[in-house]
Amino acid sequence: MKGPASVGGRERARLFCALRLPDVVLDEVEAWGAEHLAERIVSRTNLHITLAFLGHRPVDELANIARETRDAAAAAAAILLEPKRYRETRSVGMLVLDDEDGAASALAEGLHERLERLGVYEREARGWLPHLTVVRFRKPPRLDPPLPRLGRFSPSDAAVYLSRLSPSGAQYEVVESFALGG
């Protein structure tokens, strides 16, 4: 496993906050994807549950973003998620997750409020949807895979990520990760 991403020498960085997944969940999603998905399967290192996409931000904001993510993660109740259905949009296929007791949604909401107060985030018009993007495509393949046999699971931690764009697609690197309070 690589160490935290470095943003040194950059004036702006493309950032997002997300929940990371334990290895057992990554193992199952990776095996399920290889068997049931087509096109551009999301690599294991890029699997996460986005809490807030911040876009390009000045690097000097990173410390405050990390602090607010850490504090929101520390205040989180125990999170239990479970695959509910597979859904395709115009460019991605995702596993929509059932957020038992709403703890993940409460974490996302609390983080959104913190980041808005910092002036680094603007909430989307639609509500936050707990989901795991598993495949990317140019044209929807209209897949109807069975759900992976994950059962209920908890995220391993929360993190601030650096997203580096490249011709082969975005590559995500953890800048800093934080324990969940629950």
C-alpha positions as CSV (number, residue, x, y, z in Angstrom):
1,M,0.0,0.0,0.0
2,K,1.3,3.4,-0.9
3,G,1.6,6.2,1.6
4,P,-0.5,9.3,1.7
5,A,-0.6,11.4,-1.5
6,S,1.6,14.5,-1.7
7,V,0.2,17.8,-3.0
8,G,3.5,19.6,-2.7
9,G,4.4,21.9,-5.5
10,R,0.8,22.4,-6.5
11,E,-1.3,25.5,-6.2
12,R,-4.6,23.7,-6.6
13,A,-5.6,20.1,-6.1
14,R,-8.8,18.2,-7.2
15,L,-10.2,16.9,-3.9
16,F,-13.0,14.8,-2.5
17,C,-14.0,13.3,0.9
18,A,-15.1,9.7,1.0
19,L,-15.6,6.5,3.1
20,R,-13.1,3.8,2.5
21,L,-14.0,0.1,2.4
22,P,-12.5,-2.8,4.3
23,D,-10.4,-5.4,2.4
24,V,-13.1,-8.1,2.7
25,V,-15.6,-5.8,1.0
26,L,-13.1,-4.8,-1.7
27,D,-12.3,-8.5,-2.3
28,E,-15.9,-9.4,-2.9
29,V,-16.7,-6.3,-5.1
30,E,-13.6,-7.0,-7.2
31,A,-14.5,-10.7,-7.7
32,W,-18.2,-9.8,-8.4
33,G,-17.2,-7.1,-10.9
34,A,-14.9,-9.4,-12.8
35,E,-17.8,-11.9,-13.2
36,H,-20.7,-9.6,-13.9
37,L,-19.6,-6.2,-15.2
38,A,-18.5,-5.0,-18.6
39,E,-16.6,-2.0,-19.9
40,R,-14.4,-0.1,-17.5
41,I,-14.6,-1.7,-14.2
42,V,-13.5,0.6,-11.4
43,S,-10.2,-0.6,-10.0
44,R,-9.9,-1.7,-6.4
45,T,-7.8,1.3,-5.5
46,N,-10.5,3.7,-6.8
47,L,-13.5,2.0,-4.9
48,H,-14.9,4.4,-2.3
49,I,-18.2,6.0,-1.2
50,T,-18.0,9.7,-2.0
51,L,-19.2,12.0,0.8
52,A,-18.4,15.3,-0.8
53,F,-16.7,16.2,-4.1
54,L,-14.9,19.5,-3.7
55,G,-13.3,19.9,-7.2
56,H,-10.2,22.0,-7.7
57,R,-9.3,23.7,-4.4
58,P,-6.3,25.8,-3.4
59,V,-3.8,23.6,-1.6
60,D,-3.6,25.9,1.4
61,E,-7.3,24.9,2.2
62,L,-6.3,21.3,2.6
63,A,-5.5,21.4,6.3
64,N,-8.9,22.9,7.2
65,I,-10.7,20.4,4.9
66,A,-8.8,17.5,6.6
67,R,-9.6,18.9,10.1
68,E,-13.3,19.1,9.3
69,T,-13.3,15.6,7.7
70,R,-11.6,14.2,10.8
71,D,-14.0,15.9,13.2
72,A,-17.1,14.8,11.2
73,A,-15.7,11.2,11.1
74,A,-15.0,11.2,14.8
75,A,-18.6,12.3,15.6
76,A,-20.1,9.6,13.3
77,A,-22.3,6.9,14.7
78,A,-21.8,3.3,13.7
79,I,-22.4,2.9,10.0
80,L,-24.0,-0.2,8.5
81,L,-24.5,-0.4,4.7
82,E,-25.9,-3.1,2.4
83,P,-26.3,-3.3,-1.4
84,K,-29.9,-2.5,-2.3
85,R,-29.8,-2.4,-6.1
86,Y,-27.7,-1.9,-9.1
87,R,-28.3,1.4,-11.1
88,E,-26.9,2.9,-14.2
89,T,-26.7,6.6,-15.1
90,R,-25.4,8.0,-18.4
91,S,-21.8,7.3,-17.5
92,V,-21.5,5.0,-14.5
93,G,-23.0,1.8,-12.9
94,M,-23.3,1.8,-9.2
95,L,-24.4,-0.2,-6.2
96,V,-27.0,1.9,-4.3
97,L,-26.6,1.2,-0.6
98,D,-29.1,0.8,2.1
99,D,-28.0,3.1,5.0
100,E,-29.3,1.3,8.0
101,D,-30.3,3.8,10.7
102,G,-29.1,6.7,8.5
103,A,-25.7,7.0,10.1
104,A,-23.8,7.4,6.8
105,S,-26.3,10.1,5.7
106,A,-25.9,11.9,9.0
107,L,-22.1,11.8,8.5
108,A,-22.5,13.2,5.0
109,E,-24.9,15.9,6.1
110,G,-22.6,17.0,9.0
111,L,-19.6,17.0,6.7
112,H,-21.5,19.1,4.1
113,E,-22.4,21.7,6.8
114,R,-18.8,21.9,8.0
115,L,-17.4,22.2,4.5
116,E,-20.0,24.9,3.5
117,R,-19.0,26.9,6.6
118,L,-15.4,26.8,5.3
119,G,-16.6,28.0,1.9
120,V,-15.1,25.0,0.1
121,Y,-18.3,23.1,-0.8
122,E,-21.7,23.8,-2.3
123,R,-24.3,21.1,-1.7
124,E,-25.9,19.6,-4.8
125,A,-29.6,20.1,-5.4
126,R,-30.3,16.4,-5.1
127,G,-29.9,14.7,-1.8
128,W,-26.8,12.6,-1.0
129,L,-27.2,9.0,-2.1
130,P,-25.0,6.3,-0.5
131,H,-23.5,4.4,-3.4
132,L,-20.4,2.7,-4.7
133,T,-19.5,3.4,-8.3
134,V,-18.4,0.0,-9.8
135,V,-18.2,0.6,-13.5
136,R,-17.7,3.6,-15.9
137,F,-18.8,3.6,-19.6
138,R,-19.4,5.8,-22.6
139,K,-22.7,4.2,-23.4
140,P,-24.9,2.5,-20.8
141,P,-24.5,-1.3,-21.2
142,R,-27.9,-1.8,-19.5
143,L,-26.5,-4.5,-17.2
144,D,-28.7,-6.3,-14.7
145,P,-26.2,-8.1,-12.5
146,P,-27.1,-9.9,-9.3
147,L,-26.1,-8.0,-6.2
148,P,-22.7,-8.9,-4.7
149,R,-23.0,-11.1,-1.5
150,L,-21.6,-8.4,0.8
151,G,-24.3,-8.5,3.5
152,R,-24.2,-5.7,5.9
153,F,-20.8,-4.0,6.2
154,S,-19.2,-1.0,7.8
155,P,-16.7,1.4,6.1
156,S,-13.2,1.1,7.4
157,D,-12.6,4.9,7.8
158,A,-13.1,8.3,6.1
159,A,-10.5,10.0,4.0
160,V,-9.6,13.1,2.0
161,Y,-8.6,12.1,-1.5
162,L,-6.6,13.7,-4.3
163,S,-7.9,13.0,-7.7
164,R,-5.4,13.1,-10.6
165,L,-6.8,13.2,-14.1
166,S,-5.1,11.2,-16.8
167,P,-5.9,9.8,-20.3
168,S,-6.7,6.4,-18.7
169,G,-9.1,8.0,-16.2
170,A,-8.9,9.5,-12.8
171,Q,-6.6,8.0,-10.2
172,Y,-7.4,8.5,-6.5
173,E,-4.9,8.8,-3.7
174,V,-5.5,9.2,0.0
175,V,-4.1,12.4,1.3
176,E,-5.2,11.6,4.9
177,S,-7.5,9.1,6.5
178,F,-9.5,9.3,9.8
179,A,-11.1,6.8,12.2
180,L,-14.9,6.7,12.4
181,G,-16.3,7.4,15.8
182,G,-19.1,4.8,15.7
